Amino acid sequence: MPDMNGWELLTKLRNNSKWKKIPVIFITAIDDKNNISISKNISEDFIEKPLDVSIFKNKIRRILKNN
């Protein structure tokens, strides 16, 4: 994302009462175990690139079913 990173976007979403319940799945090519661990705890899910579309669809279905 050119103007902000995922952490900044998530902060904006969580700080806005209209947007704070929007489910977030982080998708990244960065292989940083610390960021992966944090992302799993503050977002609904986390996916590393390359993206497997079937896994992505299953994660979306699970999140929508639970919300």
C-alpha positions as CSV (number, residue, x, y, z in Angstrom):
1,M,0.0,0.0,0.0
2,P,1.6,3.3,-1.0
3,D,0.4,5.7,1.7
4,M,0.3,3.5,4.8
5,N,1.2,0.0,6.0
6,G,-1.2,-2.6,7.3
7,W,-0.6,-1.8,10.9
8,E,-1.5,1.8,10.3
9,L,-4.7,0.8,8.4
10,L,-5.7,-1.6,11.2
11,T,-5.2,1.2,13.8
12,K,-7.4,3.5,11.8
13,L,-10.1,0.8,11.4
14,R,-10.0,-0.1,15.1
15,N,-10.1,3.6,16.2
16,N,-13.2,4.4,14.2
17,S,-16.5,3.3,15.8
18,K,-18.1,2.7,12.4
19,W,-15.2,0.5,11.1
20,K,-13.8,-1.2,14.2
21,K,-15.7,-4.5,13.7
22,I,-14.5,-4.9,10.1
23,P,-12.7,-8.3,9.9
24,V,-9.1,-8.0,8.8
25,I,-6.9,-10.7,7.2
26,F,-3.3,-9.7,6.9
27,I,-1.7,-10.8,3.6
28,T,2.0,-10.3,3.3
29,A,5.2,-11.5,1.6
30,I,7.3,-10.5,4.7
31,D,8.6,-13.6,6.5
32,D,9.0,-12.1,9.9
33,K,7.9,-14.5,12.7
34,N,7.4,-11.7,15.2
35,N,5.0,-9.8,12.9
36,I,3.2,-13.0,12.1
37,S,2.7,-13.7,15.8
38,I,1.4,-10.2,16.5
39,S,-0.8,-10.2,13.4
40,K,-2.5,-13.5,14.5
41,N,-3.4,-12.0,17.8
42,I,-4.8,-8.6,16.6
43,S,-6.5,-9.5,13.3
44,E,-8.9,-12.2,12.3
45,D,-6.3,-14.1,10.4
46,F,-3.0,-14.0,8.6
47,I,-1.8,-15.3,5.2
48,E,1.7,-15.4,3.8
49,K,2.3,-15.0,0.1
50,P,2.2,-16.7,-2.3
51,L,-1.5,-16.7,-1.7
52,D,-3.4,-20.0,-2.0
53,V,-6.9,-18.8,-3.2
54,S,-8.7,-21.9,-1.8
55,I,-7.2,-21.3,1.7
56,F,-8.1,-17.6,1.4
57,K,-11.7,-18.4,0.5
58,N,-12.0,-20.8,3.4
59,K,-10.7,-18.2,5.8
60,I,-13.1,-15.6,4.6
61,R,-16.0,-18.1,4.9
62,R,-15.0,-19.0,8.5
63,I,-14.8,-15.3,9.4
64,L,-18.1,-14.4,7.9
65,K,-19.8,-17.4,9.5
66,N,-18.4,-16.4,12.9
67,N,-19.4,-12.7,12.7
